[in-house]
Amino acid sequence: MNGKISYRTTGASGALLDEYEKSIKELITIIIDVPVDDLIKIVDSSTHDEDCKSIQTILAHVVHSGYTYVIEIRNWLGEKVQFMDKELLRSAAKYKNALGDMFRYTEKLFEDYPNLELHEYKSIRKINVRWGQQYDVEQLLEHAIVHILRHRRQIQRFKEK
């Protein structure tokens, strides 16, 4: 995840990875200057969603979810990968590193499965994820991208408060 823009040449999977990486870079730009006190500060005390109370909880959720998407795909492919625990980190710099590691974990999926089929039209072959939805690989990665964008927006709004 360097600062230079370069495009992958691997078709649809490359486009998904490019856009995912771009969304993560945009998120990092928003969070990198957040001091620790603002990172951990409860901004939304009225929400019942524990993942949306502070910038810290949002970022922990985003990182955890990024790994979860790949683990869901790997398990669908027949691997037996354990889901990870969510971890609260104490600085924006640590979240920057965690987001980079999470993205590299996603890239590794495509290195391990270079011919991974992105589309699946039959419901019976879709990925049944832990939260009750069904996706094919492309839909799950598109969800991952939009997930980053939604939480980036949420963090921007938190910073304004």
C-alpha positions as CSV (number, residue, x, y, z in Angstrom):
1,M,0.0,0.0,0.0
2,N,2.4,2.6,-1.2
3,G,1.4,6.2,-2.1
4,K,1.8,5.6,-5.8
5,I,-1.2,4.8,-7.9
6,S,-0.8,1.7,-10.0
7,Y,-3.5,-0.6,-11.4
8,R,-3.5,-4.3,-11.2
9,T,-3.9,-6.1,-14.5
10,T,-5.8,-9.1,-13.4
11,G,-9.3,-8.1,-14.6
12,A,-12.2,-8.0,-12.3
13,S,-10.3,-9.3,-9.3
14,G,-7.6,-6.6,-9.9
15,A,-10.3,-3.9,-10.1
16,L,-11.8,-5.1,-6.8
17,L,-8.4,-5.1,-5.1
18,D,-7.6,-1.6,-6.5
19,E,-10.8,-0.2,-5.3
20,Y,-10.5,-1.9,-1.9
21,E,-7.0,-0.6,-1.5
22,K,-8.1,2.9,-2.5
23,S,-10.9,2.9,0.1
24,I,-8.5,1.8,2.8
25,K,-6.0,4.6,1.8
26,E,-8.8,7.1,2.0
27,L,-9.8,5.8,5.5
28,I,-6.2,6.1,6.6
29,T,-6.0,9.7,5.4
30,I,-9.0,10.5,7.6
31,I,-7.7,8.7,10.8
32,I,-4.0,9.2,10.7
33,D,-4.1,12.5,12.6
34,V,-6.6,11.4,15.3
35,P,-5.0,11.8,18.7
36,V,-5.4,8.9,21.2
37,D,-7.8,10.9,23.4
38,D,-10.1,11.4,20.4
39,L,-9.6,7.8,19.1
40,I,-11.0,6.3,22.3
41,K,-13.6,9.0,23.2
42,I,-17.2,7.8,23.2
43,V,-18.9,9.9,20.5
44,D,-22.2,8.1,20.3
45,S,-23.3,7.0,23.7
46,S,-26.9,6.4,22.6
47,T,-26.1,3.7,20.0
48,H,-26.7,0.1,21.0
49,D,-24.1,-1.0,18.5
50,E,-20.8,-1.5,20.5
51,D,-18.9,-1.2,17.2
52,C,-20.1,2.4,16.6
53,K,-19.4,4.2,19.9
54,S,-16.0,5.6,19.2
55,I,-13.5,5.9,16.3
56,Q,-11.5,3.1,18.0
57,T,-14.5,0.7,18.1
58,I,-15.3,1.5,14.5
59,L,-11.8,0.9,13.3
60,A,-11.6,-2.4,15.4
61,H,-14.8,-3.4,13.7
62,V,-13.5,-2.5,10.2
63,V,-10.3,-4.4,10.6
64,H,-12.0,-7.4,12.1
65,S,-14.6,-7.4,9.3
66,G,-11.9,-7.3,6.6
67,Y,-10.4,-10.5,7.9
68,T,-13.8,-12.0,8.3
69,Y,-14.7,-11.6,4.6
70,V,-11.5,-13.4,3.6
71,I,-12.0,-16.2,6.2
72,E,-15.6,-16.6,5.0
73,I,-14.3,-17.1,1.4
74,R,-11.5,-19.4,2.5
75,N,-13.9,-21.6,4.5
76,W,-16.3,-21.7,1.5
77,L,-13.4,-22.9,-0.6
78,G,-12.9,-25.8,1.9
79,E,-10.3,-24.5,4.2
80,K,-10.8,-24.6,8.0
81,V,-9.8,-21.1,9.1
82,Q,-10.8,-19.8,12.6
83,F,-12.4,-16.4,12.9
84,M,-10.2,-13.8,14.6
85,D,-11.0,-11.9,17.8
86,K,-11.6,-8.2,17.5
87,E,-8.8,-6.1,18.9
88,L,-8.9,-2.5,20.3
89,L,-5.7,-0.7,19.4
90,R,-4.4,2.4,21.1
91,S,-3.3,4.6,18.2
92,A,-4.2,5.7,14.7
93,A,-0.7,4.5,13.6
94,K,-1.5,1.0,14.8
95,Y,-4.8,1.0,13.0
96,K,-3.0,2.2,9.8
97,N,-0.7,-0.9,10.2
98,A,-3.6,-3.2,11.0
99,L,-5.5,-2.0,7.9
100,G,-2.5,-2.6,5.8
101,D,-2.1,-6.1,7.2
102,M,-5.7,-6.8,6.6
103,F,-5.5,-5.7,3.0
104,R,-2.4,-7.9,2.5
105,Y,-4.4,-10.8,3.9
106,T,-7.0,-10.1,1.2
107,E,-4.3,-10.0,-1.5
108,K,-3.0,-13.3,-0.3
109,L,-6.3,-14.9,-1.0
110,F,-5.9,-14.1,-4.7
111,E,-2.3,-15.2,-4.7
112,D,-3.4,-18.5,-3.2
113,Y,-6.3,-18.8,-5.6
114,P,-5.3,-17.0,-8.8
115,N,-8.3,-18.5,-10.7
116,L,-10.9,-17.9,-8.1
117,E,-14.3,-17.6,-9.7
118,L,-15.9,-14.3,-8.6
119,H,-19.4,-14.9,-9.9
120,E,-21.8,-17.6,-8.7
121,Y,-25.3,-17.5,-9.9
122,K,-26.8,-20.5,-8.2
123,S,-28.0,-19.8,-4.6
124,I,-26.8,-23.2,-3.5
125,R,-23.2,-22.2,-4.3
126,K,-23.2,-18.8,-2.6
127,I,-21.3,-18.1,0.5
128,N,-23.6,-18.2,3.6
129,V,-21.9,-15.7,5.9
130,R,-22.1,-15.6,9.7
131,W,-24.5,-12.6,9.6
132,G,-27.1,-14.4,7.5
133,Q,-26.6,-13.0,4.0
134,Q,-25.6,-14.9,0.9
135,Y,-22.9,-13.6,-1.4
136,D,-20.6,-14.7,-4.2
137,V,-17.0,-13.7,-4.0
138,E,-17.5,-10.5,-6.0
139,Q,-20.5,-9.4,-4.0
140,L,-18.7,-10.1,-0.7
141,L,-15.6,-8.0,-1.8
142,E,-17.9,-5.2,-3.1
143,H,-19.6,-5.3,0.3
144,A,-16.1,-5.0,1.9
145,I,-15.3,-1.9,-0.1
146,V,-18.6,-0.2,0.7
147,H,-18.2,-1.2,4.3
148,I,-14.9,0.8,4.4
149,L,-16.6,3.8,2.7
150,R,-19.6,3.8,5.1
151,H,-17.4,3.8,8.2
152,R,-15.0,6.3,6.7
153,R,-18.0,8.6,6.4
154,Q,-19.0,7.8,10.0
155,I,-15.6,8.6,11.3
156,Q,-15.5,11.9,9.3
157,R,-18.8,12.8,11.1
158,F,-17.4,11.8,14.5
159,K,-14.4,14.0,13.9
160,E,-16.7,17.0,13.2
161,K,-18.3,16.5,16.6
